[in-house]
């Protein structure tokens, strides 16, 4: 597949000019550590990560259609627990079978597949040597009533290593009642994963019913998610996964935490690329890569939404997308096509940082 810039413009529709020609006047791109083929040598060789972690990082960066670019396209399928298997797989029941999850990642040219211990363990001997595994270690199991904002560990770093994973993934619900425990648990998990030579990916989500005010959900505000990112890199996540910011000013609107007017007036703006760049800045100015999530499937507009998200992430200085439901909640051929379109944004040299 080779998608032209004109085709990308067509998919962006009325947003094409705003997204492709935006020049950021907030945090200049010269201050960022941008993704690239030399990212591990340029950034991670300077860190405390051991040689086996660097080897694991290299396996992530050098697989699939984006191999050697410094960008990542990861298929995440942990929704069988996070959203209930029935609700996640009802649109396409073949993904109850772990084999098809890995097949989609392989045929879609992804750098890696991220899924639960159970999914990856079931097919590990068949696929662990064919595509990098990211073992997602904790989940909000959703069967407790009433539902609560909590993530609990389903296994250990040693189990992930034994099934052939090159990385572990975990979620922290920053701002939730259980966040203190989650921070401690995942810091310890990441420490052990690094000892074993695996990379670490943190789903940095904010969760608190009080983060919603006057009909606006500030769980995806740039200031709140940016700070979640900053907490995530503090416990030595090698890659941060974050939702695309949809607004800003959560600290001031809700009336908690600490903020500075420059956060909103100088370090960001209302433009989606500038909002996302603030997230990148909180990942040590890009020394730790930011991958944004693809969000839920809305049906007919999924392809356009996926391409738009990729353009925003790339031009903000991000490292790629981790996109699941938009890909697996449709026939496999269509899922592969959607993943390939996203990858084409990162392969397109005419689309650069804003």
ZIWOMO-V817390 format. One record per residue. RES is the residue in three letters. PSI is psi as a letter, one per 20 degrees, with the letter a starting at -180 (NA if undefined). OMEGA is omega in degrees with one decimal (none if undefined). Layout:
res:RES psi:PSI omega:OMEGA
res:RES psi:PSI omega:OMEGA
//
This chain:
res:UNK psi:p omega:176.4
res:UNK psi:o omega:-174.7
res:UNK psi:p omega:-177.5
res:UNK psi:r omega:174.9
res:UNK psi:h omega:178.4
res:UNK psi:h omega:178.1
res:UNK psi:h omega:177.2
res:UNK psi:g omega:177.5
res:UNK psi:g omega:179.8
res:UNK psi:g omega:-179.8
res:UNK psi:h omega:178.7
res:UNK psi:h omega:177.0
res:UNK psi:c omega:-177.5
res:UNK psi:i omega:179.2
res:UNK psi:i omega:-171.8
res:UNK psi:g omega:-176.8
res:UNK psi:g omega:-178.1
res:UNK psi:h omega:-175.5
res:UNK psi:h omega:-174.9
res:UNK psi:h omega:-176.5
res:UNK psi:j omega:179.9
res:UNK psi:p omega:173.6
res:UNK psi:o omega:-176.7
res:UNK psi:p omega:177.4
res:UNK psi:j omega:179.7
res:UNK psi:e omega:176.3
res:UNK psi:o omega:-174.8
res:UNK psi:q omega:-176.6
res:UNK psi:h omega:178.2
res:UNK psi:i omega:178.9
res:UNK psi:i omega:-175.6
res:UNK psi:q omega:171.4
res:UNK psi:n omega:-170.6
res:UNK psi:q omega:172.8
res:UNK psi:q omega:178.1
res:UNK psi:r omega:-178.0
res:UNK psi:h omega:-177.2
res:UNK psi:j omega:-171.1
res:UNK psi:g omega:-179.0
res:UNK psi:g omega:179.9
res:UNK psi:h omega:-176.1
res:UNK psi:h omega:-172.8
res:UNK psi:g omega:-168.3
res:UNK psi:h omega:176.4
res:UNK psi:h omega:179.9
res:UNK psi:i omega:-171.1
res:UNK psi:a omega:177.4
res:UNK psi:j omega:-178.9
res:UNK psi:p omega:-177.4
res:UNK psi:r omega:-174.4
res:UNK psi:h omega:179.5
res:UNK psi:h omega:175.5
res:UNK psi:g omega:178.2
res:UNK psi:h omega:177.5
res:UNK psi:g omega:177.9
res:UNK psi:g omega:176.8
res:UNK psi:g omega:-179.8
res:UNK psi:h omega:179.0
res:UNK psi:h omega:176.1
res:UNK psi:g omega:-175.0
res:UNK psi:i omega:-172.9
res:UNK psi:k omega:176.9
res:UNK psi:q omega:174.1
res:UNK psi:a omega:-174.3
res:UNK psi:h omega:179.4
res:UNK psi:j omega:-178.9
res:UNK psi:p omega:175.6
res:UNK psi:j omega:-178.8
res:UNK psi:h omega:-173.3
res:UNK psi:i omega:177.6
res:UNK psi:q omega:-176.1
res:UNK psi:p omega:170.9
res:UNK psi:o omega:-174.8
res:UNK psi:p omega:174.3
res:UNK psi:o omega:177.5
res:UNK psi:p omega:176.3
res:UNK psi:m omega:173.2
res:UNK psi:j omega:-174.6
res:UNK psi:i omega:176.1
res:UNK psi:h omega:173.9
res:UNK psi:g omega:-172.5
res:UNK psi:h omega:-178.0
res:UNK psi:j omega:-172.6
res:UNK psi:p omega:-175.5
res:UNK psi:g omega:-178.9
res:UNK psi:g omega:-177.4
res:UNK psi:h omega:-177.9
res:UNK psi:g omega:-170.8
res:UNK psi:i omega:178.2
res:UNK psi:h omega:179.1
res:UNK psi:h omega:-178.1
res:UNK psi:n omega:-171.4
res:UNK psi:i omega:-179.9
res:UNK psi:h omega:-176.4
res:UNK psi:j omega:163.4
res:UNK psi:h omega:-179.1
res:UNK psi:o omega:-178.4
res:UNK psi:h omega:-178.8
res:UNK psi:g omega:-178.1
res:UNK psi:h omega:175.9
res:UNK psi:g omega:-179.1
res:UNK psi:h omega:177.1
res:UNK psi:g omega:179.6
res:UNK psi:g omega:178.8
res:UNK psi:g omega:179.7
res:UNK psi:g omega:-177.6
res:UNK psi:h omega:178.1
res:UNK psi:i omega:177.3
res:UNK psi:k omega:-178.3
res:UNK psi:q omega:174.1
res:UNK psi:h omega:-174.9
res:UNK psi:r omega:170.6
res:UNK psi:p omega:179.0
res:UNK psi:p omega:179.3
res:UNK psi:a omega:-174.7
res:UNK psi:r omega:175.9
res:UNK psi:g omega:-178.0
res:UNK psi:g omega:179.6
res:UNK psi:g omega:-175.0
res:UNK psi:h omega:179.5
res:UNK psi:h omega:-176.8
res:UNK psi:h omega:-176.5
res:UNK psi:j omega:-171.1
res:UNK psi:g omega:-177.3
res:UNK psi:h omega:179.3
res:UNK psi:h omega:-168.2
res:UNK psi:i omega:-172.2
res:UNK psi:h omega:180.0
res:UNK psi:i omega:-176.8
res:UNK psi:h omega:179.0
res:UNK psi:p omega:179.1
res:UNK psi:p omega:177.1
res:UNK psi:p omega:167.9
res:UNK psi:o omega:-177.0
res:UNK psi:o omega:178.3
res:UNK psi:p omega:-164.8
res:UNK psi:h omega:179.8
res:UNK psi:q omega:-174.3
res:UNK psi:q omega:166.8
res:UNK psi:o omega:-165.4
res:UNK psi:i omega:168.3
res:UNK psi:i omega:178.1
res:UNK psi:i omega:174.3
res:UNK psi:p omega:-179.9
res:UNK psi:p omega:-3.9
res:UNK psi:q omega:178.7
res:UNK psi:q omega:179.1
res:UNK psi:q omega:178.4
res:UNK psi:n omega:-179.7
res:UNK psi:q omega:176.5
res:UNK psi:p omega:-179.4
res:UNK psi:q omega:-179.2
res:UNK psi:p omega:177.8
res:UNK psi:i omega:-178.6
res:UNK psi:a omega:-174.2
res:UNK psi:r omega:176.0
res:UNK psi:h omega:179.5
res:UNK psi:h omega:176.7
res:UNK psi:g omega:179.2
res:UNK psi:g omega:178.9
res:UNK psi:g omega:-177.8
res:UNK psi:h omega:179.4
res:UNK psi:j omega:173.9
res:UNK psi:j omega:-179.3
res:UNK psi:q omega:173.4
res:UNK psi:i omega:-179.5
res:UNK psi:q omega:170.0
res:UNK psi:q omega:175.1
res:UNK psi:q omega:178.6
res:UNK psi:q omega:177.4
res:UNK psi:p omega:166.7
res:UNK psi:p omega:173.9
res:UNK psi:n omega:179.9
res:UNK psi:p omega:-178.5
res:UNK psi:i omega:-179.3
res:UNK psi:r omega:-178.9
res:UNK psi:h omega:-177.9
res:UNK psi:j omega:-172.1
res:UNK psi:h omega:-179.9
res:UNK psi:g omega:178.8
res:UNK psi:g omega:-179.3
res:UNK psi:g omega:179.0
res:UNK psi:g omega:-179.8
res:UNK psi:g omega:-178.8
res:UNK psi:g omega:-174.7
res:UNK psi:h omega:173.0
res:UNK psi:g omega:178.9
res:UNK psi:g omega:176.6
res:UNK psi:g omega:-178.9
res:UNK psi:h omega:177.6
res:UNK psi:g omega:-180.0
res:UNK psi:h omega:178.3
res:UNK psi:g omega:178.0
res:UNK psi:h omega:176.8
res:UNK psi:h omega:-178.9
res:UNK psi:i omega:178.3
res:UNK psi:j omega:178.5
res:UNK psi:q omega:173.5
res:UNK psi:r omega:-176.3
res:UNK psi:p omega:178.8
res:UNK psi:p omega:-177.5
res:UNK psi:p omega:170.2
res:UNK psi:o omega:-173.5
res:UNK psi:n omega:-177.0
res:UNK psi:q omega:172.1
res:UNK psi:p omega:-178.0
res:UNK psi:o omega:173.5
res:UNK psi:p omega:-178.6
res:UNK psi:h omega:179.4
res:UNK psi:i omega:176.6
res:UNK psi:j omega:176.3
res:UNK psi:p omega:-175.2
res:UNK psi:p omega:178.2
res:UNK psi:k omega:177.1
res:UNK psi:j omega:-179.7
res:UNK psi:p omega:178.4
res:UNK psi:o omega:-179.5
res:UNK psi:j omega:173.9
res:UNK psi:i omega:176.0
res:UNK psi:k omega:175.5
res:UNK psi:q omega:-177.5
res:UNK psi:h omega:-177.8
res:UNK psi:g omega:178.9
res:UNK psi:g omega:-179.3
res:UNK psi:h omega:176.7
res:UNK psi:g omega:178.5
res:UNK psi:h omega:174.4
res:UNK psi:g omega:176.2
res:UNK psi:g omega:-176.5
res:UNK psi:h omega:174.1
res:UNK psi:h omega:-179.1
res:UNK psi:g omega:179.4
res:UNK psi:h omega:178.6
res:UNK psi:h omega:178.1
res:UNK psi:k omega:170.2
res:UNK psi:l omega:165.0
res:UNK psi:p omega:177.9
res:UNK psi:h omega:177.2
res:UNK psi:p omega:178.1
res:UNK psi:p omega:171.8
res:UNK psi:p omega:-176.7
res:UNK psi:q omega:174.0
res:UNK psi:q omega:176.5
res:UNK psi:p omega:-179.4
res:UNK psi:q omega:-178.5
res:UNK psi:i omega:179.7
res:UNK psi:a omega:-179.7
res:UNK psi:r omega:176.0
res:UNK psi:k omega:-180.0
res:UNK psi:g omega:-179.5
res:UNK psi:g omega:-176.4
res:UNK psi:h omega:-178.5
res:UNK psi:g omega:-179.3
res:UNK psi:h omega:177.8
res:UNK psi:l omega:176.6
res:UNK psi:r omega:178.3
res:UNK psi:a omega:178.8
res:UNK psi:p omega:179.2
res:UNK psi:r omega:178.7
res:UNK psi:p omega:-179.8
res:UNK psi:h omega:-179.8
res:UNK psi:h omega:176.9
res:UNK psi:h omega:-174.2
res:UNK psi:h omega:-175.0
res:UNK psi:h omega:-175.1
res:UNK psi:h omega:-176.2
res:UNK psi:i omega:178.3
res:UNK psi:r omega:175.8
res:UNK psi:a omega:178.4
res:UNK psi:i omega:-178.9
res:UNK psi:p omega:-176.5
res:UNK psi:h omega:178.2
res:UNK psi:h omega:178.6
res:UNK psi:h omega:176.3
res:UNK psi:g omega:179.1
res:UNK psi:h omega:179.0
res:UNK psi:h omega:176.0
res:UNK psi:h omega:174.7
res:UNK psi:g omega:179.0
res:UNK psi:g omega:-179.3
res:UNK psi:h omega:-179.7
res:UNK psi:i omega:172.5
res:UNK psi:l omega:-179.4
res:UNK psi:l omega:178.8
res:UNK psi:k omega:176.1
res:UNK psi:i omega:175.5
res:UNK psi:h omega:170.2
res:UNK psi:p omega:-171.8
res:UNK psi:q omega:176.1
res:UNK psi:p omega:169.8
res:UNK psi:p omega:179.1
res:UNK psi:q omega:179.3
res:UNK psi:q omega:-175.5
res:UNK psi:i omega:179.2
res:UNK psi:a omega:-175.4
res:UNK psi:r omega:176.9
res:UNK psi:p omega:178.5
res:UNK psi:j omega:177.0
res:UNK psi:d omega:-170.3
res:UNK psi:h omega:-176.8
res:UNK psi:j omega:-176.4
res:UNK psi:g omega:-177.4
res:UNK psi:g omega:179.6
res:UNK psi:g omega:-179.9
res:UNK psi:h omega:-179.4
res:UNK psi:g omega:179.4
res:UNK psi:g omega:178.4
res:UNK psi:g omega:179.5
res:UNK psi:g omega:179.3
res:UNK psi:g omega:180.0
res:UNK psi:g omega:179.5
res:UNK psi:g omega:-179.0
res:UNK psi:g omega:-176.9
res:UNK psi:g omega:-176.5
res:UNK psi:i omega:176.2
res:UNK psi:i omega:-176.7
res:UNK psi:j omega:179.9
res:UNK psi:r omega:-172.3
res:UNK psi:i omega:178.7
res:UNK psi:a omega:-177.6
res:UNK psi:q omega:170.9
res:UNK psi:o omega:-167.1
res:UNK psi:p omega:-175.8
res:UNK psi:f omega:-170.9
res:UNK psi:h omega:178.7
res:UNK psi:h omega:-178.0
res:UNK psi:g omega:-172.5
res:UNK psi:i omega:177.3
res:UNK psi:k omega:177.2
res:UNK psi:r omega:178.0
res:UNK psi:q omega:-172.4
res:UNK psi:g omega:-179.3
res:UNK psi:g omega:178.4
res:UNK psi:h omega:177.2
res:UNK psi:g omega:177.3
res:UNK psi:g omega:179.9
res:UNK psi:g omega:179.4
res:UNK psi:g omega:179.0
res:UNK psi:g omega:-179.8
res:UNK psi:h omega:177.2
res:UNK psi:g omega:177.3
res:UNK psi:g omega:-179.3
res:UNK psi:h omega:179.7
res:UNK psi:h omega:176.3
res:UNK psi:g omega:-177.6
res:UNK psi:h omega:176.9
res:UNK psi:i omega:-176.3
res:UNK psi:o omega:-176.3
res:UNK psi:i omega:178.3
res:UNK psi:i omega:178.3
res:UNK psi:o omega:-176.7
res:UNK psi:a omega:-177.9
res:UNK psi:q omega:-176.1
res:UNK psi:NA omega:none
//
